[in-house]
Amino acid sequence: MSTVDGGNCQTWVQCDQTDAVGLLSKPAVWSQCFLNGKTALLPLKLFVSRWKPNVLFRHSGRQYFTDPNIDDYSITYTTAGGVDGDTEDGLHTPILQLADINNWDPIDVEDLSNKAKDNDGGNLCAWDIGILGGDSHGYAWQCGIPIIGADGAYGISSSKIVQSPGYTPGWCVFHIVQYQRNENGVGADFAFDVNLYDAAKKPIGQVVKAAAAAASRLLPNNKVTNYLDMDSNLPDVLIITTTGGDGDPVQFAYGGATWMSSDATHCSMGGGI
């Protein structure tokens, strides 16, 4: 996404699985390329030929799009140079929201991009000034978003999966994303996205940003832990237990069997189903 000279908003979606690397699709059409909540004096059309001048009109400033790879999403520019003491130039601080990412959970693109400057690892969003072709009067960012129904990195995953009835017996697998506490809208308890698949690789259960909030079970060392019971098409619940520390492994239990996220014979980072 980019904006130049306080306007000229543009947005592209490039799917790494189907689009040529470096080849951007046709930019999406904008009609709300202005500061969110901006109040302006504009003529208000009351009837076909009657106009009432100097009516206060409040722009929504939120632009909605749809894309076959990521479904419905929106972008809202929330700050602009010279407004409310802002000293930057032009439109900036875009908020990206997607229908299938935690039900339109806001993503502060500029804040994440600023943090990415000092991070040598992967980042959800980052500055992408190169896309402007040397134009110094604008801003540009890029974000990595999972396609519909996919597990993503950096604490997000698409929540749009179609759950199949029943289940095929055999080895089941699940993809899990753990959210850190007190970040990105998560409270004092760890939260999880979980997509559960049966032996035929069909989705049979899902939770999205579900908190491990119940705290009435004890580990063998008598330490109180939080847990999340996940229901699915399977006859028993999948129990996800956290032990409190940010770096501690997560415990899983199903049908009397237990294992830890640190157990390489049961768990791996990334990978498919």
HURAGI-V950733 format. One record per residue. N is the residue number from 1. PHI is phi as a letter, one per 30 degrees, with the letter a starting at -180 (none if undefined). OMEGA is omega as a letter, one per 30 degrees, with the letter a starting at -180 (none if undefined). Layout:
N;PHI;OMEGA
N;PHI;OMEGA
This chain:
1;none;a
2;a;l
3;b;a
4;b;l
5;h;l
6;i;l
7;a;l
8;h;a
9;d;l
10;b;a
11;b;l
12;b;l
13;b;l
14;c;l
15;d;a
16;d;a
17;d;a
18;b;a
19;c;l
20;d;a
21;d;l
22;i;a
23;c;a
24;d;l
25;d;l
26;d;a
27;e;l
28;d;a
29;d;l
30;c;l
31;b;a
32;b;a
33;d;l
34;a;a
35;d;l
36;d;l
37;i;a
38;d;l
39;c;a
40;b;l
41;d;a
42;b;l
43;d;a
44;c;l
45;d;a
46;c;l
47;b;a
48;e;a
49;b;a
50;c;a
51;b;l
52;c;a
53;d;l
54;h;l
55;c;l
56;d;a
57;b;a
58;c;l
59;d;l
60;d;l
61;i;l
62;c;a
63;c;a
64;c;l
65;b;l
66;b;a
67;b;a
68;d;a
69;c;a
70;b;l
71;i;a
72;d;l
73;a;l
74;b;l
75;b;l
76;b;l
77;d;a
78;c;l
79;b;l
80;a;a
81;e;l
82;i;a
83;c;l
84;h;l
85;i;a
86;d;a
87;c;l
88;d;l
89;c;l
90;i;l
91;d;l
92;a;a
93;h;l
94;d;l
95;c;l
96;c;l
97;b;a
98;b;a
99;e;a
100;c;l
101;c;l
102;h;l
103;h;l
104;i;l
105;d;a
106;d;l
107;c;l
108;d;a
109;d;a
110;d;l
111;d;l
112;d;l
113;d;l
114;d;l
115;d;a
116;d;a
117;d;a
118;c;a
119;c;a
120;d;a
121;d;l
122;d;a
123;b;l
124;d;l
125;b;l
126;a;l
127;d;a
128;b;a
129;d;a
130;e;a
131;d;a
132;d;l
133;i;l
134;i;l
135;d;a
136;c;a
137;c;a
138;b;l
139;b;l
140;b;a
141;b;l
142;b;l
143;b;l
144;c;a
145;c;l
146;d;l
147;d;a
148;e;l
149;i;a
150;c;l
151;d;a
152;c;l
153;c;l
154;h;l
155;i;l
156;b;l
157;a;a
158;d;a
159;c;a
160;c;l
161;b;l
162;c;a
163;d;a
164;d;l
165;d;l
166;i;l
167;a;l
168;c;a
169;d;l
170;k;a
171;d;l
172;c;l
173;b;l
174;b;l
175;c;a
176;b;l
177;b;l
178;c;l
179;c;l
180;d;l
181;d;l
182;h;l
183;b;l
184;h;l
185;i;l
186;d;a
187;d;a
188;d;a
189;c;l
190;e;l
191;b;a
192;b;l
193;c;l
194;b;l
195;c;a
196;c;a
197;b;l
198;d;a
199;d;l
200;c;l
201;i;l
202;c;a
203;d;a
204;b;l
205;a;a
206;a;l
207;b;a
208;b;l
209;h;a
210;d;a
211;d;l
212;d;a
213;c;a
214;d;a
215;b;a
216;b;l
217;c;a
218;c;l
219;d;l
220;e;l
221;d;l
222;i;l
223;d;l
224;d;a
225;b;l
226;c;a
227;b;l
228;b;l
229;c;a
230;c;l
231;d;l
232;a;l
233;d;l
234;d;a
235;d;l
236;c;l
237;c;l
238;d;a
239;c;l
240;c;a
241;c;l
242;c;a
243;c;l
244;j;a
245;d;a
246;d;a
247;c;a
248;d;l
249;d;l
250;c;l
251;c;l
252;c;l
253;b;l
254;a;l
255;h;l
256;j;l
257;c;l
258;b;l
259;a;a
260;c;l
261;d;l
262;d;a
263;d;a
264;d;l
265;d;a
266;c;a
267;b;l
268;b;l
269;d;l
270;i;l
271;i;a
272;c;a
273;c;none
